[in-house]
Amino acid sequence: MNFKKKSFWGLILIIIGCLGIIFASSLGFTALPRPWSFITGFITGIIVSLGIGLAIPGLIESKRKRNN
């Protein structure tokens, strides 16, 4: 996967995860029964982490390509 695709998909995942975090209380994720609220928070955290894991290497690769 080239750096443009990594950066794009990473940013999309970060935006989706952050929107999930922001709207969690208004959508009722915190009012779910105990195990389900943990699972939704865990999945949201994984989505954000995957996005960061794709976006940062993509940005580093684009900087290396510009410097060469």
Summary of the structure (lengths in Angstrom):
residues: 68
radius of gyration: 15.3
end to end distance: 19.3
largest distance: 53.5
contacts: 186
relative contact order: 0.23
helix: 90%
strand: 0%
